[in-house]
Amino acid sequence: MMKPTALSLAFALALVGCGDNLTDGNDPNNPGDPSNPDGDRSVDAAGTYRLHSKFDIATNMPGTAGSFVNGLIAATDDPDDPMSWLLDQMIGSMQPGSFKTFLQNAKPFVAGYLNDQLTNLAPDLVGTVTDIGHRMSDLTKNFGVEEQLSIITSDQQYVGQIIVDGVRFKVDGSFVDAPFAAHDLDDVIADGVHIAYENGRINVGDHTLPLPYGKLVRIGLDVAIIPAIDPTATGLADLLDNVVDCQGVGQGVANALGVGNAAFWKSVCLAGLARAANLVYDQLVAADSALDFHINGTARASDSDGDYKLDKLSFGEWAGMLSYDGTAAPLAQPATFDGERL
């Protein structure tokens, strides 16, 4: 019998080593095997995620919730506007009396007189009203909703809770976040949402989110639209006051009527602008009105750091219906979301 040489022993050991490596590299029960990414462990979807959703609520808005700028549109739709509109606001703010009667009776003459001085008294009023309408359209077509999705395991099934705790407005390409807590609004919660995770996708079952639409659009007007037009304005009345020279209007009314002094009519002008702003806010929708989202969604889900826990949701899509004031409409597309594990 031939004795093994040192070279043959080394060669044999090398073959055994290579065989072990080949076996480990193709072991279906080996969690580290790239051909078996889940191995004998499954990726866990349970956890809390921050979701960022975006909706177009303007295109298919049900009911009459889109009429909130009608009061401002009225400032530009008459031949004697915008001063005829401004005088209407002034008259509407006055208590019954001789001064109010004088202004009512002389309104056509006074409107023409003031419009002749428009470039000095309110050169940017019409443009400002138009800007508000355009930006409001932008805001409602890019309506962002900030949510927390918490997923737990119950009876070997995933169950979710969705908490809406803020909104995000997009105006002129910039984003403005409005957390509910900062505006004295309660979170909107959907419990018992069915969650399924399979084949690299997570499915969020049917749920309803009644959002306080009127309050949210008013917040959007105050924190996103008005600052985009005039960073110094703190509200709609302030914005209107900045584009109307009430001192000059007061002097013009006093000159045209020959009744009352400039200071008095200036105060009436300011009161009229405040009235106009309040009317627009009132037109947004009733304070307790809700826009109900009846939706479900699906997204690509991934475990990017290999810890067997989902940490990223991407390319999410919502589907479903919107309802407002007893009227329902399909959710306009695209309606998207993404998210990450907190």
Buried (B, 14 or more C-beta within 10 A) or exposed (E): EEEEEEEEEEEEEEEEEEEEEEEEEEBEEBEEBEEBEEBEEEBBBBBBBBBBBBBBBBEBBBBEBBEBBEBBBBBBEEEBBBBBBBBBBBBEBBEEEEBBEBBEEBBEEBBBBBBEBBEEBBEEBBEBBBBBBEBBEBBBBBBBBBBBBBBBEEEEEBBBBBBBBBBBBBBEEEEBEBEBEEBEBEEBEBEEBBBBBEEEBBBBBEBBBBBBBBBBBBBBBBBBBBBBBBEEBEBBBBBBBBBBBBBBBBBBBBEBBEBBEBEBBBBBBBBBBBBBBBBBBBBBBEEEBBBBBBBBBBBEBBBEEEEEEBBBBEEBEBBBBBBBBEEEBEBBEEBBBBBBBE
